[in-house]
Amino acid sequence: MYRYEVIIYWSTEDAVFVAEVPELPGCMAHGETQTDALRNANEAIDLWIHTAREFGDPVPEPKGRRLMLA
């Protein structure tokens, strides 16, 4: 499982859940349920990373949440 942020939302236009991975430009997937969309997003992340490495493009490290201390 990857540690990239995945945003899942309902698309009324397409009548599916859409899962976007903001840290990987153009990386998104969809599914009939939120679970399907997330599973498909993980496959899309795998393909995105594989393709980037194949072409020698950089693969960003997952940002995750950072705790801000005062």
Contact map, one row per residue, 1 for C-alpha under 8 A:
1110000000000000000000000000000000000000010000000000000000000000000000
1111000000000000000000000000000000000000010010000000000000000000000000
1111100000000000000000000000000000000000000000000000000000000101000000
0111110000000000000010100000000000000000000000000000000000000111000000
0011111000000000000011100000000000000000000000000000000000000111000000
0001111100000000001111000000000000000100100000000000000000000000000000
0000111110000000011111000000000000000000000000000000000000000000000000
0000011111000000111100000000000001001100000000000000000000000000000000
0000001111100000111000000000000000000000000000000000000000000000000000
0000000111110011110000000000000000000000000000000000000000000000000000
0000000011111111110000000000000000000000000000000000000000000000000000
0000000001111111000000000000000000000000000000000000000000000000000000
0000000000111110000000000000000000000000000000000000000000000000000000
0000000000111111000000000000000000000000000000000000000000000000000000
0000000001111111100000000000000100000000000000000000000000000000000000
0000000001110111110000000000011110000000000000000000000000000000000000
0000000111100011111000000000011111001000000000000000000000000000000000
0000001111100001111100000001111000001000000000000000000000000000000000
0000011110000000111110000001110000001100100000000000000000000000000000
0000011100000000011111000011100000000000100000000000000000000000000000
0001111000000000001111111111000000000000100010000000000000000000000000
0000111000000000000111111110000000000000000000000000000000000000000000
0001100000000000000011111000000000000000000000000000000000010100000000
0000000000000000000011111110000000000000000010010000000000010000000000
0000000000000000000011111110000000000000000000000000000000000000000000
0000000000000000000011011111000000000000000000000000000000000000000000
0000000000000000000111011111100000000000100110010000000000000000000000
0000000000000000011110000111110000000000100100000000000000000000000000
0000000000000000011100000011111000001101100100000000000000000000000000
0000000000000001111000000001111100011101100000000000000000000000000000
0000000000000001110000000000111111111101000000000000000000000000000000
0000000000000011100000000000011111011000000000000000000000000000000000
0000000000000001100000000000001111111000000000000000000000000000000000
0000000100000000100000000000001111111100000000000000000000000000000000
0000000000000000000000000000001011111110000000000000000000000000000000
0000000000000000000000000000011111111111000000000000000000000000000000
0000000100000000111000000000111111111111100000000000000000000000000000
0000010100000000001000000000111001111111110000000000000000000000000000
0000000000000000000000000000000000111111111000000000000000000000000000
0000000000000000000000000000111000011111111100000000000000000000000000
0000010000000000001110000011110000001111111110000000000000000000000000
1100000000000000000000000000000000000111111111000000000000000000000000
0000000000000000000000000000000000000011111111100000000000000000000000
0000000000000000000000000011100000000001111111110000000000000000000000
0100000000000000000010010010000000000000111111111000000000000000000000
0000000000000000000000000000000000000000011111111100000000000000000000
0000000000000000000000000000000000000000001111111110000000000000000000
0000000000000000000000010010000000000000000111111111000000000000000000
0000000000000000000000000000000000000000000011111111100000100000000000
0000000000000000000000000000000000000000000001111111110000000000000000
0000000000000000000000000000000000000000000000111111111000000000000000
0000000000000000000000000000000000000000000000011111111111100000000000
0000000000000000000000000000000000000000000000001111111111100000000000
0000000000000000000000000000000000000000000000000111111110000000000000
0000000000000000000000000000000000000000000000000011111110000000000000
0000000000000000000000000000000000000000000000000001111111000000000000
0000000000000000000000000000000000000000000000000001111111100000000000
0000000000000000000000000000000000000000000000000001100111110000000000
0000000000000000000000000000000000000000000000001001100011111000000000
0000000000000000000000110000000000000000000000000000000001111100000000
0000000000000000000000000000000000000000000000000000000000111110000000
0011100000000000000000100000000000000000000000000000000000011111000000
0001100000000000000000000000000000000000000000000000000000001111110000
0011100000000000000000000000000000000000000000000000000000000111110000
0000000000000000000000000000000000000000000000000000000000000011111000
0000000000000000000000000000000000000000000000000000000000000011111100
0000000000000000000000000000000000000000000000000000000000000000111110
0000000000000000000000000000000000000000000000000000000000000000011111
0000000000000000000000000000000000000000000000000000000000000000001111
0000000000000000000000000000000000000000000000000000000000000000000111
